[in-house]
């Protein structure tokens, strides 16, 4: 995130295409991906709040999560004002 921060113009946006895990026990393909990532790679999928925290640590403010017709969402963020 910090490398992206350095390269993005102050008025630019960072767009992430990710599976955003929803709260609760509802069926969601991203939860299966999350399980696979934990077992096979030591990684994980994230909730919107976890993305908000990750982006904030990198100098970004998450503006919105845009659902798509797929299992992926678009996460829109901008540079934090200093």
Biopython code that builds the backbone (N, CA, C, O; Angstrom):
import numpy as np
from Bio.PDB.StructureBuilder import StructureBuilder

atoms = [
    (1, "UNK", "N", (0.808, -1.186, 0.000)),
    (1, "UNK", "CA", (0.000, 0.000, 0.000)),
    (1, "UNK", "C", (0.858, 1.260, 0.000)),
    (1, "UNK", "O", (0.527, 2.251, -0.650)),
    (2, "UNK", "N", (1.938, 1.209, 0.720)),
    (2, "UNK", "CA", (2.793, 2.406, 0.787)),
    (2, "UNK", "C", (3.420, 2.723, -0.561)),
    (2, "UNK", "O", (3.585, 3.894, -0.904)),
    (3, "UNK", "N", (3.773, 1.696, -1.333)),
    (3, "UNK", "CA", (4.309, 1.940, -2.679)),
    (3, "UNK", "C", (3.246, 2.550, -3.574)),
    (3, "UNK", "O", (3.534, 3.457, -4.356)),
    (4, "UNK", "N", (2.020, 2.060, -3.466)),
    (4, "UNK", "CA", (0.916, 2.646, -4.235)),
    (4, "UNK", "C", (0.729, 4.105, -3.830)),
    (4, "UNK", "O", (0.530, 4.974, -4.678)),
    (5, "UNK", "N", (0.795, 4.359, -2.537)),
    (5, "UNK", "CA", (0.626, 5.716, -2.022)),
    (5, "UNK", "C", (1.631, 6.676, -2.652)),
    (5, "UNK", "O", (1.277, 7.793, -3.032)),
    (6, "UNK", "N", (2.881, 6.240, -2.762)),
    (6, "UNK", "CA", (3.928, 7.089, -3.321)),
    (6, "UNK", "C", (3.678, 7.420, -4.790)),
    (6, "UNK", "O", (4.052, 8.496, -5.257)),
    (7, "UNK", "N", (3.047, 6.499, -5.520)),
    (7, "UNK", "CA", (2.897, 6.649, -6.970)),
    (7, "UNK", "C", (1.596, 7.311, -7.400)),
    (7, "UNK", "O", (1.503, 7.818, -8.518)),
    (8, "UNK", "N", (0.605, 7.315, -6.542)),
    (8, "UNK", "CA", (-0.698, 7.862, -6.921)),
    (8, "UNK", "C", (-0.714, 9.369, -6.705)),
    (8, "UNK", "O", (-0.278, 9.866, -5.667)),
    (9, "UNK", "N", (-1.220, 10.083, -7.698)),
    (9, "UNK", "CA", (-1.368, 11.533, -7.610)),
    (9, "UNK", "C", (-2.302, 11.857, -6.442)),
    (9, "UNK", "O", (-3.159, 11.048, -6.085)),
    (10, "UNK", "N", (-2.134, 13.031, -5.855)),
    (10, "UNK", "CA", (-2.950, 13.411, -4.695)),
    (10, "UNK", "C", (-4.454, 13.358, -4.969)),
    (10, "UNK", "O", (-5.241, 13.112, -4.055)),
    (11, "UNK", "N", (-4.852, 13.583, -6.206)),
    (11, "UNK", "CA", (-6.278, 13.530, -6.542)),
    (11, "UNK", "C", (-6.677, 12.172, -7.130)),
    (11, "UNK", "O", (-7.818, 11.990, -7.556)),
    (12, "UNK", "N", (-5.742, 11.226, -7.152)),
    (12, "UNK", "CA", (-6.013, 9.908, -7.718)),
    (12, "UNK", "C", (-6.784, 8.996, -6.783)),
    (12, "UNK", "O", (-7.018, 9.329, -5.621)),
    (13, "UNK", "N", (-7.175, 7.846, -7.302)),
    (13, "UNK", "CA", (-7.901, 6.838, -6.537)),
    (13, "UNK", "C", (-7.175, 5.509, -6.651)),
    (13, "UNK", "O", (-6.536, 5.217, -7.662)),
    (14, "UNK", "N", (-7.282, 4.718, -5.610)),
    (14, "UNK", "CA", (-6.790, 3.351, -5.619)),
    (14, "UNK", "C", (-8.011, 2.445, -5.670)),
    (14, "UNK", "O", (-8.885, 2.521, -4.806)),
    (15, "UNK", "N", (-8.068, 1.591, -6.679)),
    (15, "UNK", "CA", (-9.171, 0.647, -6.816)),
    (15, "UNK", "C", (-8.642, -0.766, -6.617)),
    (15, "UNK", "O", (-7.696, -1.180, -7.288)),
    (16, "UNK", "N", (-9.245, -1.497, -5.705)),
    (16, "UNK", "CA", (-8.890, -2.886, -5.461)),
    (16, "UNK", "C", (-10.045, -3.760, -5.913)),
    (16, "UNK", "O", (-11.205, -3.449, -5.643)),
    (17, "UNK", "N", (-9.737, -4.847, -6.596)),
    (17, "UNK", "CA", (-10.738, -5.833, -6.990)),
    (17, "UNK", "C", (-10.530, -7.022, -6.061)),
    (17, "UNK", "O", (-9.547, -7.752, -6.187)),
    (18, "UNK", "N", (-11.453, -7.211, -5.135)),
    (18, "UNK", "CA", (-11.279, -8.207, -4.085)),
    (18, "UNK", "C", (-12.607, -8.866, -3.730)),
    (18, "UNK", "O", (-13.682, -8.340, -4.017)),
    (19, "UNK", "N", (-12.503, -10.005, -3.111)),
    (19, "UNK", "CA", (-13.644, -10.645, -2.488)),
    (19, "UNK", "C", (-13.754, -10.072, -1.090)),
    (19, "UNK", "O", (-12.834, -10.231, -0.289)),
    (20, "UNK", "N", (-14.844, -9.416, -0.780)),
    (20, "UNK", "CA", (-15.053, -8.809, 0.530)),
    (20, "UNK", "C", (-15.988, -9.714, 1.318)),
    (20, "UNK", "O", (-17.138, -9.919, 0.930)),
    (21, "UNK", "N", (-15.495, -10.250, 2.419)),
    (21, "UNK", "CA", (-16.262, -11.191, 3.229)),
    (21, "UNK", "C", (-17.338, -10.447, 4.003)),
    (21, "UNK", "O", (-17.071, -9.442, 4.661)),
    (22, "UNK", "N", (-18.561, -10.961, 3.912)),
    (22, "UNK", "CA", (-19.677, -10.366, 4.643)),
    (22, "UNK", "C", (-19.780, -10.983, 6.030)),
    (22, "UNK", "O", (-19.374, -12.126, 6.242)),
    (23, "UNK", "N", (-20.319, -10.228, 6.962)),
    (23, "UNK", "CA", (-20.526, -10.732, 8.320)),
    (23, "UNK", "C", (-21.625, -11.789, 8.320)),
    (23, "UNK", "O", (-22.459, -11.840, 7.416)),
    (24, "UNK", "N", (-21.611, -12.618, 9.338)),
    (24, "UNK", "CA", (-22.654, -13.619, 9.488)),
    (24, "UNK", "C", (-22.286, -14.948, 8.854)),
    (24, "UNK", "O", (-21.182, -15.130, 8.341)),
    (25, "UNK", "N", (-23.221, -15.857, 8.901)),
    (25, "UNK", "CA", (-22.986, -17.218, 8.433)),
    (25, "UNK", "C", (-23.614, -17.513, 7.074)),
    (25, "UNK", "O", (-23.761, -18.677, 6.699)),
    (26, "UNK", "N", (-23.983, -16.476, 6.341)),
    (26, "UNK", "CA", (-24.572, -16.685, 5.031)),
    (26, "UNK", "C", (-23.597, -17.317, 4.050)),
    (26, "UNK", "O", (-22.381, -17.255, 4.232)),
    (27, "UNK", "N", (-24.148, -17.924, 3.013)),
    (27, "UNK", "CA", (-23.315, -18.559, 1.997)),
    (27, "UNK", "C", (-22.640, -17.493, 1.148)),
    (27, "UNK", "O", (-23.271, -16.546, 0.680)),
    (28, "UNK", "N", (-21.339, -17.676, 0.964)),
    (28, "UNK", "CA", (-20.570, -16.740, 0.154)),
    (28, "UNK", "C", (-19.321, -17.463, -0.337)),
    (28, "UNK", "O", (-18.607, -18.088, 0.447)),
    (29, "UNK", "N", (-19.062, -17.371, -1.642)),
    (29, "UNK", "CA", (-17.916, -18.058, -2.232)),
    (29, "UNK", "C", (-16.605, -17.602, -1.600)),
    (29, "UNK", "O", (-15.687, -18.407, -1.442)),
    (30, "UNK", "N", (-16.502, -16.331, -1.239)),
    (30, "UNK", "CA", (-15.282, -15.790, -0.645)),
    (30, "UNK", "C", (-14.904, -16.486, 0.655)),
    (30, "UNK", "O", (-13.727, -16.520, 1.014)),
    (31, "UNK", "N", (-15.867, -17.033, 1.358)),
    (31, "UNK", "CA", (-15.571, -17.744, 2.606)),
    (31, "UNK", "C", (-14.839, -19.053, 2.322)),
    (31, "UNK", "O", (-13.973, -19.457, 3.098)),
    (32, "UNK", "N", (-15.176, -19.715, 1.225)),
    (32, "UNK", "CA", (-14.450, -20.913, 0.813)),
    (32, "UNK", "C", (-13.029, -20.536, 0.395)),
    (32, "UNK", "O", (-12.073, -21.229, 0.743)),
    (33, "UNK", "N", (-12.893, -19.455, -0.339)),
    (33, "UNK", "CA", (-11.574, -18.963, -0.735)),
    (33, "UNK", "C", (-10.749, -18.622, 0.500)),
    (33, "UNK", "O", (-9.550, -18.897, 0.549)),
    (34, "UNK", "N", (-11.393, -18.026, 1.492)),
    (34, "UNK", "CA", (-10.723, -17.681, 2.739)),
    (34, "UNK", "C", (-10.160, -18.926, 3.409)),
    (34, "UNK", "O", (-9.014, -18.925, 3.857)),
    (35, "UNK", "N", (-10.946, -19.971, 3.479)),
    (35, "UNK", "CA", (-10.505, -21.226, 4.079)),
    (35, "UNK", "C", (-9.323, -21.810, 3.311)),
    (35, "UNK", "O", (-8.339, -22.239, 3.914)),
    (36, "UNK", "N", (-9.418, -21.826, 1.989)),
    (36, "UNK", "CA", (-8.319, -22.329, 1.163)),
    (36, "UNK", "C", (-7.040, -21.517, 1.365)),
    (36, "UNK", "O", (-5.954, -22.088, 1.466)),
    (37, "UNK", "N", (-7.161, -20.213, 1.422)),
    (37, "UNK", "CA", (-5.983, -19.363, 1.604)),
    (37, "UNK", "C", (-5.330, -19.602, 2.962)),
    (37, "UNK", "O", (-4.104, -19.623, 3.067)),
    (38, "UNK", "N", (-6.152, -19.785, 4.009)),
    (38, "UNK", "CA", (-5.587, -20.035, 5.344)),
    (38, "UNK", "C", (-4.827, -21.360, 5.374)),
    (38, "UNK", "O", (-3.736, -21.441, 5.939)),
    (39, "UNK", "N", (-5.403, -22.394, 4.768)),
    (39, "UNK", "CA", (-4.806, -23.725, 4.817)),
    (39, "UNK", "C", (-3.585, -23.837, 3.901)),
    (39, "UNK", "O", (-2.564, -24.403, 4.293)),
    (40, "UNK", "N", (-3.688, -23.305, 2.694)),
    (40, "UNK", "CA", (-2.645, -23.515, 1.696)),
    (40, "UNK", "C", (-1.557, -22.449, 1.673)),
    (40, "UNK", "O", (-0.406, -22.746, 1.354)),
    (41, "UNK", "N", (-1.908, -21.220, 2.006)),
    (41, "UNK", "CA", (-0.932, -20.142, 1.818)),
    (41, "UNK", "C", (-0.713, -19.279, 3.056)),
    (41, "UNK", "O", (0.132, -18.384, 3.044)),
    (42, "UNK", "N", (-1.453, -19.534, 4.102)),
    (42, "UNK", "CA", (-1.311, -18.712, 5.302)),
    (42, "UNK", "C", (-1.910, -17.331, 5.162)),
    (42, "UNK", "O", (-1.657, -16.457, 5.991)),
    (43, "UNK", "N", (-2.699, -17.122, 4.126)),
    (43, "UNK", "CA", (-3.325, -15.820, 3.899)),
    (43, "UNK", "C", (-4.769, -15.830, 4.327)),
    (43, "UNK", "O", (-5.230, -16.776, 4.966)),
    (44, "UNK", "N", (-5.492, -14.772, 3.976)),
    (44, "UNK", "CA", (-6.910, -14.703, 4.313)),
    (44, "UNK", "C", (-7.622, -13.677, 3.461)),
    (44, "UNK", "O", (-7.015, -12.734, 2.952)),
    (45, "UNK", "N", (-8.910, -13.874, 3.315)),
    (45, "UNK", "CA", (-9.770, -12.853, 2.724)),
    (45, "UNK", "C", (-10.135, -11.884, 3.841)),
    (45, "UNK", "O", (-9.937, -12.200, 5.014)),
    (46, "UNK", "N", (-10.665, -10.711, 3.501)),
    (46, "UNK", "CA", (-10.925, -9.692, 4.506)),
    (46, "UNK", "C", (-12.356, -9.169, 4.432)),
    (46, "UNK", "O", (-13.011, -9.225, 3.391)),
    (47, "UNK", "N", (-12.817, -8.660, 5.570)),
    (47, "UNK", "CA", (-14.091, -7.958, 5.630)),
    (47, "UNK", "C", (-13.865, -6.515, 5.191)),
    (47, "UNK", "O", (-12.723, -6.081, 5.042)),
    (48, "UNK", "N", (-14.948, -5.774, 4.984)),
    (48, "UNK", "CA", (-14.818, -4.361, 4.608)),
    (48, "UNK", "C", (-14.051, -3.589, 5.685)),
    (48, "UNK", "O", (-13.225, -2.735, 5.364)),
    (49, "UNK", "N", (-14.321, -3.884, 6.954)),
    (49, "UNK", "CA", (-13.615, -3.192, 8.037)),
    (49, "UNK", "C", (-12.128, -3.518, 8.037)),
    (49, "UNK", "O", (-11.306, -2.640, 8.300)),
    (50, "UNK", "N", (-11.770, -4.759, 7.749)),
    (50, "UNK", "CA", (-10.353, -5.122, 7.673)),
    (50, "UNK", "C", (-9.665, -4.410, 6.510)),
    (50, "UNK", "O", (-8.512, -3.997, 6.630)),
    (51, "UNK", "N", (-10.371, -4.265, 5.381)),
    (51, "UNK", "CA", (-9.808, -3.495, 4.265)),
    (51, "UNK", "C", (-9.652, -2.030, 4.660)),
    (51, "UNK", "O", (-8.655, -1.396, 4.315)),
    (52, "UNK", "N", (-10.629, -1.493, 5.378)),
    (52, "UNK", "CA", (-10.555, -0.097, 5.831)),
    (52, "UNK", "C", (-9.297, 0.115, 6.677)),
    (52, "UNK", "O", (-8.582, 1.099, 6.491)),
    (53, "UNK", "N", (-9.030, -0.799, 7.598)),
    (53, "UNK", "CA", (-7.856, -0.696, 8.461)),
    (53, "UNK", "C", (-6.557, -0.846, 7.668)),
    (53, "UNK", "O", (-5.603, -0.100, 7.891)),
    (54, "UNK", "N", (-6.522, -1.808, 6.744)),
    (54, "UNK", "CA", (-5.341, -2.029, 5.916)),
    (54, "UNK", "C", (-5.040, -0.796, 5.065)),
    (54, "UNK", "O", (-3.893, -0.358, 4.980)),
    (55, "UNK", "N", (-6.058, -0.251, 4.449)),
    (55, "UNK", "CA", (-5.878, 0.936, 3.618)),
    (55, "UNK", "C", (-5.438, 2.125, 4.452)),
    (55, "UNK", "O", (-4.565, 2.885, 4.033)),
    (56, "UNK", "N", (-6.022, 2.295, 5.611)),
    (56, "UNK", "CA", (-5.663, 3.395, 6.490)),
    (56, "UNK", "C", (-4.193, 3.315, 6.904)),
    (56, "UNK", "O", (-3.504, 4.335, 6.953)),
    (57, "UNK", "N", (-3.720, 2.121, 7.197)),
    (57, "UNK", "CA", (-2.312, 1.937, 7.569)),
    (57, "UNK", "C", (-1.380, 2.298, 6.419)),
    (57, "UNK", "O", (-0.225, 2.662, 6.643)),
    (58, "UNK", "N", (-1.879, 2.199, 5.183)),
    (58, "UNK", "CA", (-1.080, 2.540, 4.014)),
    (58, "UNK", "C", (-1.265, 3.972, 3.549)),
    (58, "UNK", "O", (-0.696, 4.372, 2.534)),
    (59, "UNK", "N", (-2.064, 4.761, 4.289)),
    (59, "UNK", "CA", (-2.245, 6.172, 3.939)),
    (59, "UNK", "C", (-3.472, 6.467, 3.097)),
    (59, "UNK", "O", (-3.570, 7.539, 2.500)),
    (60, "UNK", "N", (-4.420, 5.521, 3.041)),
    (60, "UNK", "CA", (-5.614, 5.693, 2.218)),
    (60, "UNK", "C", (-6.878, 5.717, 3.072)),
    (60, "UNK", "O", (-6.909, 5.187, 4.183)),
    (61, "UNK", "N", (-7.904, 6.337, 2.534)),
    (61, "UNK", "CA", (-9.233, 6.320, 3.140)),
    (61, "UNK", "C", (-10.168, 5.546, 2.214)),
    (61, "UNK", "O", (-10.306, 5.889, 1.040)),
    (62, "UNK", "N", (-10.802, 4.512, 2.735)),
    (62, "UNK", "CA", (-11.740, 3.744, 1.929)),
    (62, "UNK", "C", (-13.025, 4.554, 1.781)),
    (62, "UNK", "O", (-13.636, 4.953, 2.772)),
    (63, "UNK", "N", (-13.426, 4.790, 0.539)),
    (63, "UNK", "CA", (-14.629, 5.566, 0.270)),
    (63, "UNK", "C", (-15.872, 4.683, 0.161)),
    (63, "UNK", "O", (-16.923, 5.000, 0.718)),
    (64, "UNK", "N", (-15.736, 3.574, -0.560)),
    (64, "UNK", "CA", (-16.906, 2.709, -0.727)),
    (64, "UNK", "C", (-16.499, 1.347, -1.260)),
    (64, "UNK", "O", (-15.420, 1.169, -1.825)),
    (65, "UNK", "N", (-17.393, 0.400, -1.063)),
    (65, "UNK", "CA", (-17.257, -0.943, -1.633)),
    (65, "UNK", "C", (-18.382, -1.076, -2.651)),
    (65, "UNK", "O", (-19.559, -0.937, -2.319)),
    (66, "UNK", "N", (-18.000, -1.346, -3.896)),
    (66, "UNK", "CA", (-18.971, -1.417, -4.984)),
    (66, "UNK", "C", (-19.175, -2.888, -5.348)),
    (66, "UNK", "O", (-18.257, -3.529, -5.859)),
    (67, "UNK", "N", (-20.368, -3.429, -5.090)),
    (67, "UNK", "CA", (-20.618, -4.821, -5.468)),
    (67, "UNK", "C", (-20.650, -4.955, -6.993)),
    (67, "UNK", "O", (-20.960, -3.997, -7.701)),
    (68, "UNK", "N", (-20.333, -6.132, -7.483)),
    (68, "UNK", "CA", (-20.438, -6.432, -8.907)),
    (68, "UNK", "C", (-21.335, -7.658, -9.069)),
    (68, "UNK", "O", (-21.807, -8.215, -8.078)),
    (69, "UNK", "N", (-21.569, -8.077, -10.296)),
    (69, "UNK", "CA", (-22.391, -9.263, -10.525)),
    (69, "UNK", "C", (-21.618, -10.549, -10.249)),
    (69, "UNK", "O", (-22.183, -11.641, -10.313)),
    (70, "UNK", "N", (-20.327, -10.423, -9.941)),
    (70, "UNK", "CA", (-19.489, -11.578, -9.619)),
    (70, "UNK", "C", (-19.317, -11.663, -8.103)),
    (70, "UNK", "O", (-19.962, -10.922, -7.361)),
    (71, "UNK", "N", (-18.463, -12.551, -7.651)),
    (71, "UNK", "CA", (-18.153, -12.663, -6.224)),
    (71, "UNK", "C", (-17.145, -11.612, -5.777)),
    (71, "UNK", "O", (-16.797, -11.550, -4.598)),
    (72, "UNK", "N", (-16.682, -10.801, -6.691)),
    (72, "UNK", "CA", (-15.685, -9.772, -6.391)),
    (72, "UNK", "C", (-16.368, -8.413, -6.248)),
    (72, "UNK", "O", (-17.434, -8.172, -6.816)),
    (73, "UNK", "N", (-15.732, -7.536, -5.481)),
    (73, "UNK", "CA", (-16.200, -6.160, -5.311)),
    (73, "UNK", "C", (-15.070, -5.215, -5.691)),
    (73, "UNK", "O", (-13.906, -5.611, -5.760)),
    (74, "UNK", "N", (-15.428, -3.974, -5.934)),
    (74, "UNK", "CA", (-14.442, -2.930, -6.197)),
    (74, "UNK", "C", (-14.367, -2.070, -4.947)),
    (74, "UNK", "O", (-15.377, -1.532, -4.492)),
    (75, "UNK", "N", (-13.175, -1.944, -4.397)),
    (75, "UNK", "CA", (-12.967, -1.130, -3.209)),
    (75, "UNK", "C", (-12.294, 0.162, -3.659)),
    (75, "UNK", "O", (-11.167, 0.149, -4.153)),
    (76, "UNK", "N", (-12.995, 1.269, -3.483)),
    (76, "UNK", "CA", (-12.500, 2.574, -3.908)),
    (76, "UNK", "C", (-11.914, 3.311, -2.711)),
    (76, "UNK", "O", (-12.554, 3.417, -1.664)),
    (77, "UNK", "N", (-10.694, 3.820, -2.870)),
    (77, "UNK", "CA", (-10.065, 4.577, -1.802)),
    (77, "UNK", "C", (-9.284, 5.759, -2.377)),
    (77, "UNK", "O", (-8.927, 5.777, -3.555)),
    (78, "UNK", "N", (-9.034, 6.731, -1.526)),
    (78, "UNK", "CA", (-8.274, 7.925, -1.905)),
    (78, "UNK", "C", (-7.195, 8.149, -0.848)),
    (78, "UNK", "O", (-7.250, 7.586, 0.246)),
    (79, "UNK", "N", (-6.228, 8.970, -1.191)),
    (79, "UNK", "CA", (-5.167, 9.291, -0.235)),
    (79, "UNK", "C", (-5.764, 10.059, 0.948)),
    (79, "UNK", "O", (-6.631, 10.916, 0.779)),
    (80, "UNK", "N", (-5.280, 9.733, 2.141)),
    (80, "UNK", "CA", (-5.677, 10.491, 3.320)),
    (80, "UNK", "C", (-5.109, 11.906, 3.217)),
    (80, "UNK", "O", (-3.981, 12.097, 2.763)),
    (81, "UNK", "N", (-5.889, 12.883, 3.635)),
    (81, "UNK", "CA", (-5.389, 14.254, 3.642)),
    (81, "UNK", "C", (-4.428, 14.401, 4.796)),
    (81, "UNK", "O", (-4.714, 13.996, 5.923)),
    (82, "UNK", "N", (-3.274, 14.992, 4.496)),
    (82, "UNK", "CA", (-2.236, 15.147, 5.524)),
    (82, "UNK", "C", (-2.332, 16.503, 6.170)),
    (82, "UNK", "O", (-1.542, 16.820, 7.059)),
]
sb = StructureBuilder()
sb.init_structure("model")
sb.init_model(0)
sb.init_chain("A")
sb.init_seg("    ")
for serial, (resi, resn, name, xyz) in enumerate(atoms, 1):
    if name == "N":
        sb.init_residue(resn, " ", resi, " ")
    sb.init_atom(name, np.array(xyz, "f"), 0.0, 1.0, " ", f" {name:<3s}", serial, name[0])
structure = sb.get_structure()
